[in-house]
Amino acid sequence: MSTIQKLMADMDFFAYKKIKLVMDRGFYSEANINALYRHHLKFLIGINATL
């Protein structure tokens, strides 16, 4: 979660617009997904095939 929080803080600092994130399975967690939705970011994230 701290990596996602740092990434969002950096994007807020630089005022990037129209960001789309592509992440691997290591970033998949309920907390990360909720944080990305709260910041209205578009993202594509891999998940385990067992889900």
GIBELZI-V807087 format. One record per residue. N is the residue number from 0. RES is the residue in three letters. SS is DSSP state (helix for helix, strand for strand, loop for the rest). BURIAL is b if it has 24 or more other C-alpha atoms within 12 Angstrom, else e. Layout:
[[N & RES & SS & BURIAL] [N & RES & SS & BURIAL]]
This chain:
[[0 & MET & loop & e] [1 & SER & helix & e] [2 & THR & helix & e] [3 & ILE & helix & b] [4 & GLN & helix & e] [5 & LYS & helix & e] [6 & LEU & helix & e] [7 & MET & helix & b] [8 & ALA & helix & e] [9 & ASP & helix & e] [10 & MET & helix & e] [11 & ASP & helix & e] [12 & PHE & helix & e] [13 & PHE & helix & e] [14 & ALA & loop & e] [15 & TYR & loop & e] [16 & LYS & loop & e] [17 & LYS & loop & e] [18 & ILE & loop & e] [19 & LYS & strand & e] [20 & LEU & strand & e] [21 & VAL & strand & e] [22 & MET & strand & e] [23 & ASP & loop & e] [24 & ARG & helix & e] [25 & GLY & helix & e] [26 & PHE & helix & b] [27 & TYR & loop & b] [28 & SER & loop & e] [29 & GLU & helix & e] [30 & ALA & helix & e] [31 & ASN & helix & b] [32 & ILE & helix & b] [33 & ASN & helix & e] [34 & ALA & helix & b] [35 & LEU & helix & b] [36 & TYR & helix & e] [37 & ARG & helix & e] [38 & HIS & loop & e] [39 & HIS & loop & e] [40 & LEU & loop & b] [41 & LYS & strand & e] [42 & PHE & strand & e] [43 & LEU & strand & e] [44 & ILE & strand & e] [45 & GLY & loop & e] [46 & ILE & loop & e] [47 & ASN & loop & e] [48 & ALA & loop & e] [49 & THR & loop & e] [50 & LEU & loop & e]]
